[in-house]
Amino acid sequence: MEDGKVLWEFNTMRDFETVNGVAGHGGSIDGPGAVVVNGMVFINSGYPRNGGVPGNVLLAFGPE
């Protein structure tokens, strides 16, 4: 879209249920960019540098 309207957003600053049972905590997204592979978007959530919030999850998003 060319009007600047937000199409989608997701709150990464929360706890997550993980596939391996380790406590997952989201944080800031400020570092390496997202990776797109086979229709999925992968991004790290948690970047404590420069005042960011630490976290330890790799998020994966795909079409519904």
Buried (B, 14 or more C-beta within 10 A) or exposed (E): EEEEEEEEEEEBEEEBEEEEEEEBBBBBBBBEEEEEEEEEEEBBBBBEEEEBBEBBBBBEBEEE
